[in-house]
Amino acid sequence: VDNWRMGLSPKQSRTLVRSAFHEAATTLAAFLSDDENLDAVERFVDTIVTTLHSGFRIFACGNGGSMSDAMHFAGELAGQFRGPRAPLAAMAFSDPTTLSCIANDYGYEAVFSRQVQAQARRGDLLVLLSTSGNSPNMIFKHYRQLVTEAEADRWFAIKPDAEENLTP
């Protein structure tokens, strides 16, 4: 019954939870104290608005927990984030059958880029979510190469000069 506590006493468990929330609050406070972070968020929102107002779509992808974030992000755009409104054109590349088929045929490194080739068109926005920024299937350089070599008529990154913004 108490296995979920990982052998911790209730007091130790509470201390662990309090510590995790304190760390989150400290991280958020540090983020909010840097105007460059807020400027980057504003630029991102402006890019989303411009993309959608121009009739294009938002795609999102990520691995592991970042895939869950990508799904939630796209779901909020298509749903009703912060109140009723028209649905916005957004989807996450997260279908397990598609991911499995592509991984089986081309390797896991291609699970997102193949879907981008199939679905995206010039003007669409691709949001790459990654905790480390080092996953082989999430490196922006790969998508930039894909655009210039394989799909020159499709542009789906934030901006042509966005490489420095999307890599660690």
N, C-alpha and C positions, 0 to 999 in steps of 0.2 A: 504494500500500500504506500509506503514512504519512499519507494525507489525513485520517484520523480524528483526527490530532493537530493539525489546523488550522495546519500549518506550524510547530509548536512543536518544539523539541528534546526528547528524553526528559527532560532535567533541568528544562526549563521546564514540561513537562507534569506532572511530579511535583510541582513547586512549586504549580501551579494546583490540582491535586487536593488537596494538603495544605491549601491556603488555603480551599478550599470546605469541607472537613471541620472546620477550625478555626472558620470562621464558623458552621457548624451547631452545634458544641459550645458556642460562646459564646452563641448564641441560646437553646439549650436551658437553659444554666446561668442565664441571665437570667430565663427563664420560670419555672424551678423556684424561684428565689429570691424570687418574689413570691407570697405566700400567697393573694392575690386570684385569681391564675390557678388555683391548686390548688382553691380554693373553687368556682370556675366549673366546673372539670372534675367535681368531686363533684356539683354541682347537675345537670349534664348527664347524668351516669351515673344519678343518682336519677330523673331524668325518663324516661330510657330504661327503667329497671326498672319504674317505675310504669306506664308506657304498656303494656309487654309483659304485666305481671301483671294488668292490667285487660282483657286480651284484644284490645288494639289493635295496630296495625302501625306500623313505622318505614319512612318513605320518605326517600330522599336524592337530591339532584341538584346539579349543578355544570356549569360550562362548561370545556372544554379539559382541563387537568390535574386540575382540581377534579372533573370528571366521573369521571376515573379513580379519584380518591380516594373519591367517592360509591359507585362500583361496588365498590371494595375494602372499604369500610366495611360496606355491605349484605351483601357476600359473606361477610365474617367473622362477621356476626351469623347468617346463614342456615347457614353452615358450622360450623367448630369452632375459634374463636379460643381459644387457650391450652389446648386439651384437649377431650376428648369430652364432648358434652352434647346435649340435644335442640336441633333447629334453632329459630331465633327468626324471627319474621315480619318480614322486612325485604326491601326491594328498591330498586334505583336506577332512576330514570327515565332510561334510557340506550339504549333500543332505537332503532337508527338509522332503521328504517322509520317508526316512530311520530314521531320527531323531525322527519324529513323531511316527512311528511304534514302535520303541524301547522304547521311553518314555511311550507310552500307555501301552505296555506289561510288561515292567520291571522297569519303573521309569526313571526320567531324569538322575539320577546318573549313569545309565548304557549306555547312548547314545553313548559314545565313546568306552568304554571297550568292548561292544558287537561287534562293528565294528572292533576293533583291533583283537579280537578273530577270526572273520570271514576272515580278509584280511591279517594280518601280519604273517610273518614267522621269524624264528631265523635269526638274522642279519639285519633285517629291523630297521629303525630308526623312533621313534615316537617323534615328537616335540609337547610338551604341552605348549600352549601360555596362560598366565593368568596374569591379572593385579594384582590381590590380592594374587593369589596362594592358596586361601582358598576354591574354589568351590569344592563341594564334588565329582564331576565327573572329576576333574583335579588333585587330590592329587596323587603324584607319588607312595606313599605307597600302594594305591589301585592297581595300575598296577603291582607293584613288587609282591604283594600278588597273583594277578591273574597269573603271570608268574610261580611262584613256586607251586601254588596249582592247577590251572586249565589247564594251557597250558605250562607245563615245557619244551616242545620241541620248544617253540617260545620265542625268546628274542628280544625285540623291544625298549629297552631304550638306552640311549646314551652309558652307560657302567654299569656293575653290581654295581659299587660303586657310581653311579650318584645321589643317593637320596639326598645327601647334596647339590648338584648343582641345583636341580630342585625344592626344597622346600624353602619357605622364611626363 
